[in-house]
């Protein structure tokens, strides 16, 4: 099985071409590949398939093997792959949350994704975790997000973020973003459902920008979201547009006795 390791602002995924391949259990394979000690290592796996409605269809699985509906950083990475393979500067990607389009800017070498319209739920609703009270705003970018603004995100521990993901408010878990707002600059700490703390999250950056607008913390359409893995630019004007990098780290081959029928040697990664 050939794969490509890529990242968008440090949010790294393993991309597998399934145009001519059948995989028996994508979830368990994703968990195996994502393991940073015994696998390739990543925040998840993205499988690429033919699409009748777009240039390509993606299925994204988190590091624990659970399936996600949407990933903005992954869409940019797919756009980068298609740019290298076909020369196309624009691409449409079919996701479980709908079709997303992406455009490559030759001057900046960055990629912009049309993330669609957000769905805003509760605003500034109290939530208690680990003996502390916060206020969250619910935003869906095709997948659910709980955005919490605070004074110092460096004091937010993994235990708090994990408790938010598994809070009884959110059936099936939720992605959590803790953020500081400084005008149109947002400093964000991310916890992805099924993967834990990550260096960045495309849909999370978008959800935070939407929440900053909904709560009156930002009155500008353009926002800069600063994450551990780098910066992402977000424009929110009814629809949300996400701009950032997409980097190919390396390509490789993976052999596995469990999930594939076309390999001739025991499991190894190289």
C-alpha positions in Angstrom: 0.0 0.0 0.0 1.5 3.3 -1.1 0.8 6.3 1.1 1.7 10.0 1.3 2.4 11.7 4.7 1.2 15.4 4.6 0.4 18.2 7.0 -1.5 21.4 7.1 -0.2 23.8 9.8 1.2 20.7 11.7 -2.1 18.7 11.5 -0.6 15.6 9.9 -2.4 12.9 8.0 -1.6 9.7 6.1 -3.2 9.8 2.6 -4.0 6.5 1.0 -5.1 6.1 -2.7 -8.1 3.7 -2.8 -9.0 4.3 -6.5 -7.9 0.7 -7.3 -7.8 -0.8 -3.8 -10.2 -2.3 -1.4 -9.5 -2.1 2.4 -11.3 -4.5 4.7 -11.4 -2.4 7.9 -10.5 1.3 7.4 -11.0 2.2 11.1 -8.7 -0.4 12.5 -6.1 0.3 9.8 -6.3 4.0 10.5 -5.6 3.4 14.2 -2.7 1.2 13.3 -1.1 3.6 10.9 -1.6 6.6 13.1 0.3 5.1 16.0 3.4 7.3 16.4 5.4 4.6 18.0 4.4 1.4 16.1 2.9 2.8 12.9 3.6 5.6 10.5 2.3 8.3 12.9 -0.3 10.9 12.4 -3.5 12.6 13.5 -5.5 10.2 11.3 -5.8 8.6 7.9 -7.6 10.0 4.8 -8.7 7.5 2.2 -9.2 8.8 -1.4 -11.8 7.4 -3.7 -13.4 8.2 -7.1 -16.4 10.5 -6.9 -19.4 11.0 -9.2 -20.0 14.5 -7.9 -16.4 15.9 -7.4 -12.8 15.4 -8.5 -12.2 13.1 -5.6 -14.0 11.7 -2.5 -12.4 11.5 0.9 -13.1 9.5 4.0 -11.3 10.7 7.1 -10.6 8.6 10.1 -9.2 9.9 13.4 -6.2 8.4 15.2 -8.5 6.2 17.3 -10.2 4.7 14.3 -13.4 6.7 14.5 -14.6 8.4 11.3 -14.9 12.1 11.0 -17.2 14.0 8.6 -14.9 16.8 7.6 -11.3 18.1 7.8 -10.3 21.5 6.4 -6.5 20.8 6.7 -6.9 17.5 4.8 -8.9 19.1 2.0 -6.0 21.5 1.5 -3.5 18.6 1.4 -5.6 16.8 -1.2 -5.6 20.0 -3.3 -1.8 20.0 -3.1 -1.7 16.3 -4.2 -4.0 17.0 -7.1 -1.9 20.1 -8.1 1.2 17.9 -8.2 -0.5 15.0 -10.0 -2.6 16.9 -12.6 -1.6 20.5 -12.5 -5.1 21.6 -11.6 -5.1 24.7 -9.4 -8.8 24.2 -8.4 -10.3 21.0 -7.1 -13.6 19.9 -5.6 -13.6 17.3 -2.8 -16.6 15.2 -1.8 -16.7 14.8 2.0 -19.3 13.4 4.4 -20.3 17.0 5.2 -20.8 17.9 1.5 -18.6 19.1 -1.4 -15.8 21.5 -0.6 -13.8 23.4 -3.2 -10.2 24.5 -2.9 -8.0 26.9 -4.9 -4.2 27.2 -5.0 -2.7 30.7 -5.0 0.5 30.6 -7.1 1.9 33.8 -5.5 1.5 32.8 -1.9 1.7 29.0 -2.5 -1.2 28.8 -0.1 -4.6 27.0 -0.6 -8.0 28.4 0.2 -10.9 26.2 0.9 -14.6 27.2 0.7 -15.8 25.6 4.0 -19.5 26.5 3.5 -21.9 28.1 6.0 -21.5 27.3 9.7 -24.3 26.2 12.0 -24.3 28.2 15.2 -25.9 26.7 18.3 -25.7 27.7 22.0 -23.7 30.9 22.6 -22.0 31.5 25.9 -23.6 28.5 27.6 -22.1 27.5 31.0 -20.2 24.2 31.2 -18.5 22.7 34.2 -15.4 20.5 33.8 -12.8 19.4 36.3 -14.3 21.7 38.9 -14.1 24.8 36.7 -16.8 26.8 35.0 -16.4 28.0 31.4 -18.8 29.3 28.7 -18.9 27.7 25.4 -20.3 28.4 21.9 -21.4 25.6 19.7 -20.4 25.8 16.0 -20.7 23.1 13.4 -18.5 23.2 10.4 -19.7 19.8 9.1 -18.4 18.4 12.4 -19.2 19.7 15.9 -17.1 22.2 17.8 -17.2 23.6 21.4 -15.4 26.9 21.4 -14.4 28.3 24.8 -12.8 31.7 25.2 -10.5 32.2 28.2 -7.8 34.6 29.4 -4.8 32.2 29.2 -4.9 29.1 27.1 -1.6 27.9 28.4 -3.3 27.1 31.6 -5.7 24.7 29.9 -4.6 21.1 30.6 -5.2 18.0 28.4 -7.4 16.7 31.2 -9.7 19.7 30.9 -9.9 19.4 27.1 -10.5 15.7 27.3 -13.3 16.3 29.8 -15.0 18.7 27.4 -14.9 16.2 24.6 -16.6 13.6 26.7 -19.0 15.9 28.5 -22.6 14.6 28.8 -23.7 17.7 26.9 -22.3 16.3 23.7 -23.6 12.9 22.6 -20.8 11.2 20.7 -18.2 13.6 21.8 -17.1 16.9 20.4 -14.0 18.9 19.1 -12.9 21.5 21.6 -11.1 24.8 21.1 -9.8 27.0 23.9 -9.1 30.5 22.5 -7.9 34.0 23.4 -9.2 36.9 21.3 -7.0 39.9 20.6 -8.8 42.0 18.0 -8.8 40.0 14.8 -6.1 37.7 16.1 -7.2 34.5 17.7 -4.8 32.2 19.7 -6.2 28.7 19.8 -5.5 25.4 21.5 -7.1 22.4 19.9 -8.4 19.1 21.1 -9.8 16.9 18.3 -12.4 14.3 18.9 -10.8 10.9 18.5 -7.2 12.2 18.2 -6.6 14.3 21.3 -4.5 17.5 21.3 -3.3 18.4 17.8 -1.1 21.2 16.5 -4.0 22.6 14.5 -7.4 22.0 13.2 -8.9 23.6 10.0 -12.5 23.3 11.0 -11.6 24.2 14.5 -10.0 27.5 13.3 -13.1 28.2 11.3 -15.4 27.4 14.3 -13.3 29.7 16.5 -13.5 32.6 14.1 -17.3 32.1 13.8 -17.7 32.0 17.6 -15.5 35.1 18.0 -17.9 36.9 15.7 -21.1 35.5 17.3 -19.9 36.5 20.8 -18.9 40.0 19.8 -15.2 39.5 20.3 -14.3 40.3 16.7 -16.1 42.6 14.3 -13.9 42.0 11.3 -14.6 39.5 8.4 -10.9 38.5 8.2 -9.2 36.8 11.2 -5.8 35.3 11.8 -5.9 32.1 13.8 -2.6 31.3 15.5 -2.1 27.6 16.5 0.8 25.5 17.8 1.5 24.3 14.2 1.3 27.6 12.5 -1.2 30.3 11.3 -4.4 29.9 9.4 -6.3 32.8 7.8 -10.1 32.7 8.1 -12.7 35.0 6.3 -16.2 34.7 7.7 -18.9 36.4 5.6 -21.9 34.2 5.7 -19.7 31.4 4.3 -16.3 30.6 5.8 -13.1 30.5 3.8 -9.9 28.9 5.2 -6.4 29.6 3.9 -3.2 27.9 4.9 -0.3 25.8 3.8 -0.3 22.1 2.7 3.0 20.3 2.9 4.1 16.8 1.6 6.4 15.3 4.2 7.3 12.1 2.5 5.9 9.1 0.5 6.3 5.4 1.4 4.9 1.9 1.2 3.2 -0.1 4.0 2.8 -3.8 4.1 0.2 -5.4 6.3 -1.0 -9.1 6.6 -4.4 -8.2 8.1 -6.0 -5.5 5.9 -4.7 -6.3 2.4 -4.6 -9.3 0.0 -2.0 -8.1 -2.4 1.1 -8.1 -0.2 3.8 -10.9 -0.1 5.7 -10.1 3.0 5.1 -9.5 6.7 4.1 -6.1 8.1 6.7 -3.5 7.8 6.9 0.2 7.0 9.6 1.8 5.0 
